[in-house]
């Protein structure tokens, strides 16, 4: 089986998208499949047209320099044109059995075009809908003309693809509701490779001292600061939490679009001495920062994006034996068994977040069992071997059909 993957971006960039991709590719290769990889111009400037990173080779696509490449709407068409040309070149070279396009739709449309030209079946894997991500980024509003047009593009790509993969049941239900045969849609659940995660260790005293955390109970978040993550709610709840537990402080590791707004909120609430912003830290250092945290918080706001999409962070926390609270949006409910592998609270409810944090901190006798149960869940259920096995039947059906044709 030879599969050509079409990606928005990849490692060495760090994001949930790139980590999922790398895990999928490695597990496909472990099954004996041959994988090849093309990234879109959104990878950014790279040192070479072909790069090998952590044993995976990526064919990069240079950004278009044609007129209009940096203008709204025209920039998307320029991106798709450049990607189609690069994909055409690579597909003719490697002669794949399947072209596997991953979100967003800007990757799917060029893949469908090239697949039709070369007679190669194209599958489309949806990790989130482009239009919903645009709402969170503030570039459009739900129901706007742009939103409806983008949604129509997604639906068109879904209908044209030979098979559709997605990451969770919430997205699958939305796809089927668009009139797509349920048998054409397969879930490849988010998962983790437990061998890549060491169990939580005692915190490094020097690192604790560096950030002023010695002797404190640390509530924390490690990741990208996007609006949908709900970190504003976490900051807003901190005074209420500290009113009953003055030893609690908040550790925010990472950065992103909400960085300045969060710092302004912390200042407005007079919490400068109780909230630590570390900025982004080297990937190799992330585990050391996880070990500083007593209780992680994933307070995602309720919106289409978070109701439909399952994140990786809770699974990564379980793999490391870390404790966490999470809002009860659909993406979390699909992953977390309340009180058994983590604790859920009512989304967008500051009082509910406060209550669950205080409750968990007061019930330390339950912590060891929750740690064990979370680790067991990712070891036996949410691992990449189980997830990637779901590709087998659709892949084999498509390649068999193509050979007969």
C-alpha positions as CSV (number, residue, x, y, z in Angstrom):
1,X,0.0,0.0,0.0
2,X,1.5,3.3,-1.1
3,X,-0.2,6.4,0.4
4,X,0.5,10.1,-0.5
5,X,-0.6,12.4,2.3
6,X,-1.5,16.0,1.6
7,X,-0.9,18.2,4.7
8,X,-1.5,21.7,5.8
9,X,1.8,21.8,7.8
10,X,4.0,19.3,9.6
11,X,6.9,18.8,12.0
12,X,9.3,20.4,12.8
13,X,6.4,22.9,13.5
14,X,4.7,22.0,16.8
15,X,0.9,21.8,17.0
16,X,-1.8,19.2,17.8
17,X,-2.1,18.9,14.0
18,X,1.5,18.0,13.4
19,X,1.7,15.7,16.4
20,X,-1.4,13.7,15.2
21,X,0.0,13.6,11.7
22,X,3.4,12.2,12.8
23,X,1.8,9.6,14.9
24,X,-0.5,8.5,12.1
25,X,2.3,8.3,9.6
26,X,4.5,6.2,11.9
27,X,1.8,3.8,12.7
28,X,0.9,3.4,9.1
29,X,4.5,2.6,8.4
30,X,4.5,0.1,11.3
31,X,1.8,-1.7,9.4
32,X,4.1,-2.0,6.4
33,X,2.5,0.8,4.3
34,X,4.7,3.1,2.3
35,X,3.9,6.8,3.0
36,X,4.8,9.9,1.2
37,X,4.0,13.5,2.3
38,X,3.4,16.9,0.7
39,X,2.8,20.0,2.8
40,X,1.1,23.2,1.6
41,X,2.7,26.6,1.4
42,X,1.4,27.2,5.0
43,X,4.4,25.3,6.2
44,X,6.3,28.6,5.6
45,X,9.8,29.1,4.2
46,X,11.9,25.9,4.4
47,X,15.5,25.2,3.9
48,X,14.9,22.7,1.0
49,X,12.2,21.5,-1.3
50,X,12.5,18.1,0.3
51,X,13.1,17.8,4.1
52,X,13.5,14.8,6.4
53,X,12.4,15.4,10.0
54,X,12.5,12.6,12.6
55,X,12.7,10.0,9.9
56,X,9.8,11.3,7.8
57,X,10.4,12.9,4.5
58,X,8.2,15.9,3.4
59,X,7.9,17.4,-0.1
60,X,7.5,21.2,0.5
61,X,5.4,23.5,-1.6
62,X,6.8,27.0,-2.2
63,X,4.3,29.9,-1.8
64,X,3.0,31.4,-5.0
65,X,4.5,34.7,-6.1
66,X,1.8,35.4,-8.8
67,X,-0.2,38.6,-8.7
68,X,-2.8,38.6,-6.0
69,X,-1.2,35.8,-3.9
70,X,-1.4,38.0,-0.8
71,X,-4.9,39.4,-1.3
72,X,-8.1,38.1,0.4
73,X,-9.7,35.2,-1.5
74,X,-7.1,35.3,-4.3
75,X,-4.5,34.1,-1.7
76,X,-6.5,30.9,-1.2
77,X,-6.7,30.2,-4.9
78,X,-3.0,30.9,-5.2
79,X,-2.3,28.5,-2.4
80,X,-4.4,25.7,-4.0
81,X,-2.9,26.3,-7.4
82,X,0.7,26.0,-6.0
83,X,-0.3,22.9,-4.0
84,X,-1.9,21.2,-6.9
85,X,1.2,21.7,-9.0
86,X,3.5,20.3,-6.3
87,X,1.2,17.4,-5.6
88,X,1.0,16.6,-9.3
89,X,4.8,16.4,-9.5
90,X,5.1,14.2,-6.5
91,X,2.2,11.9,-7.4
92,X,3.7,11.2,-10.8
93,X,7.0,10.4,-9.1
94,X,5.8,8.1,-6.3
95,X,2.7,6.7,-8.1
96,X,0.5,6.3,-5.0
97,X,-2.4,3.9,-4.6
98,X,-4.3,6.5,-2.6
99,X,-4.1,10.3,-2.2
100,X,-5.0,11.1,1.4
101,X,-5.8,14.8,1.9
102,X,-6.0,16.2,5.5
103,X,-7.9,19.3,6.6
104,X,-8.5,22.0,5.7
105,X,-10.5,22.0,2.5
106,X,-7.7,24.0,0.8
107,X,-5.8,20.7,0.7
108,X,-8.7,18.5,-0.3
109,X,-9.7,20.5,-3.5
110,X,-6.2,20.3,-5.1
111,X,-6.0,16.6,-4.1
112,X,-9.3,15.9,-5.8
113,X,-8.3,17.7,-8.9
114,X,-5.0,15.9,-9.2
115,X,-6.6,12.5,-8.3
116,X,-9.1,12.9,-11.1
117,X,-6.4,13.8,-13.6
118,X,-4.2,10.8,-12.6
119,X,-6.9,8.3,-11.9
120,X,-6.0,7.9,-8.2
121,X,-8.7,7.6,-5.5
122,X,-8.7,10.5,-3.0
123,X,-9.8,10.3,0.6
124,X,-10.4,13.4,2.8
125,X,-9.7,13.4,6.5
126,X,-11.4,16.2,8.5
127,X,-10.0,17.3,11.8
128,X,-12.1,20.4,12.1
129,X,-14.2,22.4,9.7
130,X,-12.4,25.4,8.2
131,X,-15.4,27.7,8.6
132,X,-15.7,27.0,12.4
133,X,-12.0,27.6,12.9
134,X,-12.4,31.0,11.1
135,X,-15.2,31.9,13.6
136,X,-12.9,31.4,16.5
137,X,-10.1,33.3,14.8
138,X,-12.5,36.2,14.3
139,X,-12.2,36.3,10.5
140,X,-15.9,35.5,10.0
141,X,-19.1,35.0,11.8
142,X,-21.3,31.9,11.9
143,X,-24.0,32.3,9.2
144,X,-22.1,35.0,7.2
145,X,-21.7,34.8,3.5
146,X,-18.1,33.7,3.8
147,X,-19.1,31.1,6.4
148,X,-21.8,29.6,4.1
149,X,-19.5,29.6,1.1
150,X,-16.7,27.8,3.0
151,X,-19.2,25.3,4.4
152,X,-20.4,24.7,0.8
153,X,-16.8,24.1,-0.3
154,X,-16.4,21.5,2.5
155,X,-19.6,19.7,1.6
156,X,-18.5,19.6,-2.1
157,X,-15.2,18.1,-1.1
158,X,-16.9,15.5,1.1
159,X,-19.2,14.5,-1.7
160,X,-16.4,14.2,-4.2
161,X,-14.0,12.2,-2.0
162,X,-14.0,8.4,-2.4
163,X,-14.1,8.1,1.4
164,X,-14.1,10.5,4.3
165,X,-12.2,10.1,7.6
166,X,-12.7,12.2,10.7
167,X,-11.4,12.4,14.2
168,X,-14.5,11.9,16.3
169,X,-18.2,11.1,16.5
170,X,-19.3,14.7,16.7
171,X,-17.7,15.5,13.3
172,X,-19.0,12.3,11.8
173,X,-22.6,13.1,12.8
174,X,-22.2,16.6,11.2
175,X,-20.9,15.1,8.0
176,X,-23.7,12.5,7.8
177,X,-26.2,15.3,8.5
178,X,-25.1,16.9,5.2
179,X,-26.6,14.0,3.3
180,X,-23.5,11.8,3.2
181,X,-23.9,8.0,3.4
182,X,-22.8,6.9,6.9
183,X,-20.9,4.0,5.4
184,X,-18.7,6.5,3.6
185,X,-17.5,8.1,6.9
186,X,-15.0,6.4,9.2
187,X,-13.7,7.8,12.6
188,X,-10.0,7.7,13.2
189,X,-10.0,8.7,16.9
190,X,-7.4,11.0,18.5
191,X,-5.1,8.9,20.5
192,X,-1.6,8.8,22.0
193,X,1.5,6.7,21.9
194,X,2.0,5.9,25.6
195,X,5.6,5.0,25.0
196,X,6.3,8.6,24.2
197,X,4.9,9.8,27.5
198,X,6.7,9.2,30.8
199,X,4.6,9.1,33.9
200,X,4.5,12.2,36.1
201,X,7.6,12.8,38.1
202,X,8.3,14.9,41.2
203,X,8.7,18.6,40.3
204,X,12.2,19.9,39.8
205,X,12.9,22.2,42.8
206,X,15.1,24.5,40.7
207,X,12.3,25.0,38.1
208,X,9.8,25.6,40.9
209,X,12.0,28.2,42.4
210,X,12.7,29.8,39.0
211,X,9.0,30.5,38.6
212,X,8.1,31.2,42.2
213,X,6.0,28.1,42.6
214,X,7.7,26.6,45.7
215,X,5.2,25.6,48.3
216,X,2.2,26.5,46.1
217,X,-0.7,24.5,44.7
218,X,-0.4,24.9,41.0
219,X,-3.4,25.0,38.6
220,X,-2.1,25.0,35.0
221,X,-2.5,25.0,31.3
222,X,0.1,24.0,28.7
223,X,-0.5,24.7,25.1
224,X,-1.6,27.4,22.6
225,X,-3.6,30.4,23.8
226,X,-6.6,30.3,21.4
227,X,-9.9,32.0,22.3
228,X,-11.8,28.7,22.3
229,X,-9.5,27.2,25.0
230,X,-11.4,29.4,27.6
231,X,-8.3,30.6,29.5
232,X,-10.1,33.9,30.1
233,X,-12.7,31.9,32.2
234,X,-9.8,30.2,34.1
235,X,-8.3,33.6,35.0
236,X,-11.7,34.9,35.9
237,X,-12.2,32.0,38.3
238,X,-8.9,32.4,40.1
239,X,-9.9,35.0,42.6
240,X,-12.9,32.8,43.7
241,X,-10.6,29.8,44.0
242,X,-8.0,31.7,46.0
243,X,-10.6,33.1,48.3
244,X,-10.9,29.5,49.7
245,X,-7.4,28.2,48.7
246,X,-5.0,31.1,48.9
247,X,-2.1,28.8,48.2
248,X,-3.3,28.3,44.6
249,X,-1.6,30.0,41.7
250,X,-2.0,29.6,38.0
251,X,0.8,28.5,35.6
252,X,0.2,29.3,31.9
253,X,2.8,27.7,29.6
254,X,2.8,28.6,25.9
255,X,1.5,31.5,23.9
256,X,-0.8,32.5,21.0
257,X,-3.4,35.0,19.9
258,X,-4.9,35.5,23.3
259,X,-1.6,36.2,25.1
260,X,-1.9,40.0,25.3
261,X,-5.6,39.8,26.3
262,X,-4.9,37.3,29.1
263,X,-2.1,39.4,30.5
264,X,-4.3,42.5,30.5
265,X,-7.0,40.5,32.2
266,X,-4.6,39.3,34.9
267,X,-3.4,42.9,35.5
268,X,-7.0,44.2,35.6
269,X,-7.8,41.6,38.3
270,X,-4.7,42.4,40.3
271,X,-3.4,38.8,39.9
272,X,0.1,39.6,38.7
273,X,1.6,37.8,41.7
274,X,-0.5,34.7,41.3
275,X,-0.4,34.0,37.6
276,X,2.9,32.9,35.9
277,X,3.3,33.3,32.1
278,X,6.4,31.3,31.0
279,X,6.0,31.9,27.3
280,X,6.7,29.1,24.9
281,X,9.2,26.5,26.1
282,X,11.3,24.0,24.1
283,X,9.4,20.8,23.3
284,X,12.0,18.8,25.1
285,X,11.3,20.7,28.3
286,X,7.5,20.4,28.3
287,X,7.3,17.4,30.6
288,X,9.3,19.2,33.2
289,X,6.6,21.9,33.2
290,X,3.8,19.4,33.4
291,X,5.4,18.0,36.5
292,X,5.1,21.5,38.2
293,X,1.3,21.3,37.9
294,X,-1.0,19.7,40.5
295,X,-4.2,20.1,38.5
296,X,-4.5,20.9,34.8
297,X,-7.5,22.8,33.4
298,X,-9.1,22.6,30.0
299,X,-12.0,25.1,30.2
300,X,-12.9,25.2,26.5
301,X,-15.8,27.5,25.7
302,X,-19.0,26.0,24.2
303,X,-19.2,26.6,20.4
304,X,-19.5,24.5,17.3
305,X,-15.7,23.9,17.1
306,X,-15.4,22.6,20.7
307,X,-18.7,20.7,20.7
308,X,-17.7,18.8,17.5
309,X,-13.9,18.3,17.9
310,X,-12.0,16.1,20.3
311,X,-8.6,17.6,21.5
312,X,-5.4,15.7,22.3
313,X,-4.6,17.4,25.5
314,X,-6.8,15.3,27.9
315,X,-5.4,12.1,26.4
316,X,-1.8,13.3,26.8
317,X,-2.6,14.2,30.4
318,X,-4.0,10.7,31.0
319,X,-0.9,9.1,29.4
320,X,1.3,10.9,31.9
321,X,-0.9,10.2,34.9
322,X,-1.8,13.9,35.3
323,X,-5.0,15.1,36.8
324,X,-7.3,17.6,35.0
325,X,-10.7,19.3,35.0
326,X,-12.4,20.0,31.7
327,X,-15.5,21.8,30.5
328,X,-18.3,19.5,29.4
329,X,-18.3,20.5,25.7
330,X,-18.9,17.6,23.3
331,X,-15.3,17.1,22.4
332,X,-14.4,16.5,26.0
333,X,-17.4,14.3,26.8
334,X,-16.3,12.0,24.1
335,X,-13.0,11.4,25.8
336,X,-13.5,11.9,29.5
337,X,-15.4,9.7,32.0
338,X,-16.4,12.2,34.7
339,X,-14.9,11.3,38.1
340,X,-13.0,8.3,36.6
341,X,-10.4,9.6,34.2
342,X,-10.9,13.3,34.9
343,X,-13.5,15.8,36.1
344,X,-16.0,17.7,34.0
345,X,-17.8,21.0,34.7
346,X,-20.5,23.1,33.0
347,X,-18.9,25.0,30.2
348,X,-18.7,28.8,30.4
349,X,-19.8,28.7,34.1
350,X,-17.2,30.3,36.3
351,X,-18.8,29.1,39.5
352,X,-18.9,25.5,38.2
353,X,-15.2,25.7,37.4
354,X,-14.4,27.1,40.8
355,X,-16.4,24.4,42.5
356,X,-14.8,21.5,40.6
357,X,-11.3,22.8,41.2
358,X,-11.9,23.2,44.9
359,X,-13.6,19.8,45.1
360,X,-10.8,18.0,43.4
361,X,-8.1,19.7,45.4
362,X,-9.9,18.6,48.6
363,X,-10.2,14.9,47.6
364,X,-6.6,13.9,47.2
365,X,-7.4,10.4,48.3
366,X,-9.1,9.9,44.9
367,X,-6.1,11.0,42.9
368,X,-4.2,7.7,42.6
369,X,-7.2,5.9,41.2
370,X,-8.0,8.5,38.6
371,X,-4.4,8.5,37.5
372,X,-4.4,4.7,37.1
373,X,-7.8,4.7,35.2
374,X,-6.7,7.5,32.8
375,X,-3.5,5.7,32.0
376,X,-5.3,2.4,31.5
377,X,-7.8,4.1,29.1
378,X,-5.1,5.3,26.7
379,X,-3.1,2.1,27.0
380,X,-6.0,-0.2,26.1
381,X,-8.4,2.1,24.0
382,X,-7.0,5.4,22.8
383,X,-3.8,4.3,21.3
384,X,-2.6,4.9,17.7
385,X,-2.5,1.2,16.8
386,X,-6.2,0.9,17.4
387,X,-7.0,4.2,15.6
388,X,-4.9,3.5,12.5
389,X,-6.5,0.0,12.2
390,X,-9.7,1.8,11.1
391,X,-8.0,2.8,7.8
392,X,-7.6,-0.8,6.7
393,X,-11.0,-1.6,5.3
394,X,-11.7,1.7,3.4
395,X,-8.1,1.7,2.0
396,X,-8.3,-1.9,0.9
397,X,-11.8,-1.4,-0.6
398,X,-10.6,1.6,-2.7
399,X,-7.4,0.0,-3.9
400,X,-9.2,-3.2,-4.8
401,X,-11.9,-1.3,-6.7
402,X,-9.2,0.7,-8.5
403,X,-7.3,-2.4,-9.6
404,X,-10.5,-4.0,-11.0
405,X,-11.2,-0.8,-12.9
